[in-house]
Amino acid sequence: MCKLLRYRTRFKECFFESMIILLGEDSIKYPKLVEFGIKTSKESGSWKKVMYNSLRENVKEVRDYKGDGDISYDCSPNNAWFIGN
């Protein structure tokens, strides 16, 4: 059961991350999504990068990100369970 919950939580996180990347600045139309992103970005460098790249012009809380040169995200498309199925 714990393994299933971890999987579902990780999937939900990746889904939200993808939504912010795809929506970009339009993410601000979904305050709960932005709130989740800000909260998660305090614990994850990848989320900081997503939030900075998508919302730095509109959300002050995400402007402090300093890049590390890594261009990958935590939830890359080739790790998705639905690819190839």
N, C-alpha and C positions, 0 to 999 in steps of 0.2 A: 504494500500500500504506500509506504513512504517513497519508494522508487517511482511509483506512478505520479505521486504528488510533485516530486522534484521535476519529473519530465514535463508535467502540465505547466508548472510554474515557469520553467525554462522556455517552453513553447510560447507561453503568453508574453514573456519578456521579449522574445525575438519578434513576435507579432507586433508588439507596441513599438519596438525599435524600427521595424520596417515601415510602420505607419508614419512615424515622425520623419523618416528619411523621404518617403514618397510624398507626403503632404508638404514638407518644407515649411515655409512661412505660414501656410494655411493651418498648420497645427494649432496655432493660437485660437482657432475657432472651437477647439476641444480642450477646455481648461483642465479637465480631469486627466487627460492624456499628458498635457504639459506638466501638471503637478506630479504625476507619476515619474515622468522623465527627469524632472529636477531632483526629486527625492532619490532616484536610482543613480543619477549622475554624481551624487555625493559619495557613492561607494564604488563607482566603476569608471575607470579611465575611458573605456570605449563609449559609455553613455555620455560622458562629458563631451567627447568629440562629436557625437551625434547631435547633442543639444546645441553645441556651439555652431556647428556647420549649418544647422537648420534654423536656429532661432536667435542668433546673436544680435540681430538688428532690433528685435522686438522684446526680448526678455533679458533684463539686466543680470539676473542670477547666473546666466551661463557664459558671460563674457570673460571670465577669468581663466578659461582653458588655455594652456600653453602646449602646443603640439610637441610630440616626441618623435615625429618622423614616420611612425607606423601608419600605414594606409589601410589596414584591415579593420573590420568590425567583428565583434564577438559572434554575431549570428550571420555568418556568411551564407550566401544562397546554396553553395555546394554541400552544406551540412544539413540542409532541410530534409526532413523525412519524406516529404511528398515528391521530391525530384526523382524521376525515374519510375514512379509507381503508377 
